[in-house]
């Protein structure tokens, strides 16, 4: 019998990468974070692919020399990153938080439960660049309050001191792409004009064959590498000024947290391409001057692609309202705020009631003067 102690193995949710737990009542593996359920074959297959990815994937493989050897300087930087960073794990939602070695205790910026020290961060997660925060928490609170106060029917707790205190400086992992693309478009352009002569109205439609081709280069197309943050939320606080980015140094993490990427660059590539190709369509269409385009077809190709793995500054906050988690983000460079706001039914009902009373009074007074 083998009495050697074995390291406890954790099984991850295929949807959100949080830890799975076995439900004896359902006879399924369940995720408390996203409420998904999986049978044993599904869990084992995902775990196999997950382990293969962890063992074989290197975000720097595009930048390696032909002999596939990491330079001595790069190896030294990874070892330094490993030594100076701490990895915390949230037992409630599965989030993994990177902080500097001076952090003694921390909380989860998603669910605000205490987190536990898990160990060192593998050097493969070392970013190449970091975009430092441009302002402190007090300024971030000003931006957030100015944005939220413009909304009429939000719950009052959303602006409470307890809630505001949850605003956290977070470096979010991003894959930032540089690319060259080619787009070709074929369509039928129609010019339509109408006129009236006598008792008749005439419409003339002239059709033309339209062909366009464009070579478009992109610098700094971002896609966040965190499954737990909504992609649309991160896109809503763009843009970031990459000219202020600096080579990564752990000193920038002092006083802040950093998320550990759990979405690799291959996975975000479709999002990057969709954004580029949509912009290509706008460029191609802007060169036409017809009443309308019909039978439009577009063909896109990515000619070259390279990446930077960067940490971008975001002031982040969650708000739990009636069992639903709402997320808010402030661009740590520009101050731009984004997030979906809940509606307080109490405030809305009160407003409608007061409005109905005022309308009733106006009707009565109007009827009085008419008589």
N, C-alpha and C positions, 0 to 999 in steps of 0.2 A: 504493500500500500504506500502511495506517495504522500509523505507528510509535509512536503514543502509548502510554505505559505504562497498563495497565489494572489496576485493583484486583482482587486475587485474590478469586474468589467461592467461598463455602462453601455446600455443600448440607447441609440438616439432615434428621435422621431424623424421619419423620412420627409415630413412636411416642414418642420421648423427647427430641427436639430436639438430640441430640448430632450431631457432624459425621459425614457419610457418607464412605466410601472406596470406590473402585471396585475390585472383585475381578476380576482378569483370568482367574482359573481358573473362577469361577462366572458371569462375564459379567453380574454384578449389582452394585448399589450396596449395601454392607453397613455395618451399625452395630456397632462393637466393644463398645458399652456394653450394648445390649439384645439383640444377636445377630439382629437383623431383617435381611431382604434385600428389595430393591425393584428393579423394572425401571426403565428410563429414563422412560417416560411417567408412572409413578407419582411419581417424584422431581420431574420438571418441573412436574407439576400441583400438588404440595404446595408447591414453591418459589414458584410464582406466588401461591398463596393466602397463603403466609407473608409474602411481600414486600408484598402488598396490606394485610395486617394491620399490619405494621410501619409502613407509610407513612400509613395512614389512622386507626389506632386511637389514641384518647386516653382514658386512664382517668379524666380529669377532665371528660369531656363532660357528665356528669350535673350537674356543679356549675357549668358555664359559664352566664353570663348569656344572655338570649334572642338577642342579636346574635352569639353564638358567638365573642366575643372574650375572650381571656384577660386578666385584669386586670394592671395594671402591677406590682403587688406579687407576684402569682403568677409573672409572667414573670421578675421579679428573683430570686425564690426558686429557680426552675428553673435559671437561669443559675449561681447560687451552688452549687447541687447539682452541676451539670455540672463546675464548676471544682474543687471540693473532693473529688470522688470519683474513684477509680480502678477500672477494670474489668479483672479478671484472667481469663484463659481457661485451662482445663485441657486440654492436648492429648490426654490419655488418655481422659477420659470426657465431655468436652464441657461440664462445669460452668462457669458464669460467676459470678465472685465479686466483690462490691463491697466495697471497703475505703477507708479515708480516705487522703488524699494523703501521710500520713507513712509508710505501709506501703512498705518497700523490697523485701521479698521475701515470698512466701507459699507455702502448700501447699494442695492441694485437700482439703477436709474429707470428701469422699466416698471417694477412692481414695488419698489421701495422697502423690500425686506432685507435683513442683514445678509451679507455674503460671507463665504468662508474662504480662507486662503487655500488655493489648490496647488500652488507650486510655481515653478519658473515657466516662462513663455519660451517655446521653441524658437530658435533663431530664424526659422523659415518664415515667421510671421513679421519679421522686421520690415517696416516700410522703407521705401527709398527716399521719400520726401515727406515733409510736414508743412502745413500752412498754419502759422501761429495765430492765436486769438488776437483780435485787434482791440478788444475792450473787456472790462471786468464784469462781474455779475450784476453790480448796481446798474450799469448802463444797459445790460441785457434785460433787466426787470423793467426799466423805463420803456424800452422798445416793446416789450410784451404787453405792458399795461396800456400803452397808447393804442396798440392794435386792438386789444380785447374790449376796451371801453367804448369803442365805436359800435359795438354790437348791443342790441337792445335787450334781448331776452335771455342772456346767459345766466346760469346759476351764480348766486353771489359768492359761493365758496370758491369759484374759479379764480377770484381775485383776493382771496383771504391770505393772511400772512403765512399760515401753515402751508397752503398750496404753493405760494410764491417761493417758499424756502426750498421746494423740491426742484427748482430750476438748476440744472447741473451742466457744468462745462464738460463736453464730451467730444473727443476726437473720433469721428466716424470714418471707418475704412472705405476708401473709394478706389476703384480701378479707373484710371484716367487714360483714355486712348488717344493716340495720334494716328491718323489714317489718310489714305488717298483713295478716292472712289471714282468710278466711272458710271454715269447714268445715261441711258438712251430712252427717248420717249417718242412714240408714234401715236398720232391722233388725227381726227378730222376737225378742222377749224371751221366754224360757221359764222358768217356775218349776216345779220338779219336787219332789214330796214323795212319800215311800213309807211304808207302814205295814203291819203284819201283824194280821190278824183271823182267829182260828181257825187253820185249816190253809192259809189263803191269804195271799199277800202282794200288796198293791195299790200301784200307782204312778199318780199323777195328774200330768198335765202341763197347765199353763195357759199359753196363748200370748197375747202382747200385741204390738200394733204400736208400734214405738219410733221416734221422730223426735227428732233433736237438731240444734241449730245453734249454732255458737260463732264469735265474732270474737276472734281472738287476735293480740296485738301482740308482736313480738320485737325485742330490742335485743342487738346483738353476737353474731350467729350467724357463726362463723368457718369459712373454708375456705382451706386453704393454696394458694398460687399457684405451687408448685414441683412439677414432674413427677418430680424425682429423689428426693423424700422421700415415703414411703408416707403416704397420707391417714389410714389407720387409726392409724399411729404418732402423728401429730399430734393426732388426736382423743382418743387415749388419755391425753395429758398435760393435757388441758383440766381445769378452766376457767382462763381468765385474767381478771384484775381490770382492766377497761378504765378504771376511774375514775382509775387511775394513769398513763394514757396522756398523752403530751405532744406538742405540735406538733413535727413532725420537725425535727431539727437534726443536722448532720453530726457534731457533737461526741459524740453518743451512740455513734457507730461506733468511736471511738478505743479500740483494744485488742481490737476484735471484728471479725468478718466479717459480711457481709450477702449473702443470696442475691438474685439478680435474678429477678423473676417471669417465668415462661414459660407460665403458664396465665392467660388473661384472665377477667374476671368473668362474661362470658357463658358460658364453659365450666364455671365452678363453680356456676352458678345451679341446675342440676338437683340437685347435692349439697345445696345450701342448702335447696331446696324439699323434698327428701326428708326432711331432718331436721325441718323445721317441720311437715310433714304427718304424720309419724310421731308427733310430740309432740301434734299436734292429736287424733289417734286416741286416745291415752292419756287426754287431757282429756275427750273425749266419752264414752269407755267408763267413766270414773270416775263419771259422773253416773247410770249405770244400776246397778240392784241386782237383777239376775235371776240365776238359776242358770247360764244361758248365753245367748249371742246367736247367732242363725243368720241366714242370708240377709243378711249385713251388707254394706252398700255405703256408700262415703264419697266425697264430692265436695268438692274443695278449690279455692280460688281465691286468688291473690296480688293484693291490692288496691292496695298501695303498696310500693315498694322503693327504698332508697337505700343507698349504699356508702361505706365508708372503706377506703382502701388503707393498711394498717398493717404495721409490722415488729414481730414478737413475739419475745421472748427465749427461746432454746433452747440448752442445752448439748448438743452433738451429737457422736456418735462412731460409727465403723464398725469392724467386726471381721471380718477375712477368715479364715474357718475352713474348711479343706479345699475351697477354690475357691468358696465361697459367701460373699457379703457380708451381714453381719448389722448392723442399725442399732439404735442406742439413743439415747434422748432424755431430757433432764432439763428440766422446766419451769423456766425461769430466774427465775420469780417465786415459785412455790409449792414447788419442789423435787420435785414428783411425777415418778417415773421410769417409763418404759415401753420395751418392746422384747422381741423373741422371743429366747430363749436357746438356743444349741446344746447338745446332750448329748454329753458325752465317753463314747464307747463303752468306752474303757479303764476309766474310773471305774465305769461301770455294770456291766461284766463283773466287776470286782473285788468290787463290792458283792454281786452275785448269788452269786459264788463263796463269799464269806465267809458269807452268809446260808444257803447250802446246807450248808456245813460245820457251822454252828451247829445247824441243824435236824437233821442226821444225828447229831450228838453228843447232842442232846436225846432223839432216838428211842432211841439206844443206852442212855442212862442210864435212860430211862423203862422200857425193856424189862428192864433189870437189876433194878430195884426190883420190877417185877411178878412176876419169877421168884423 
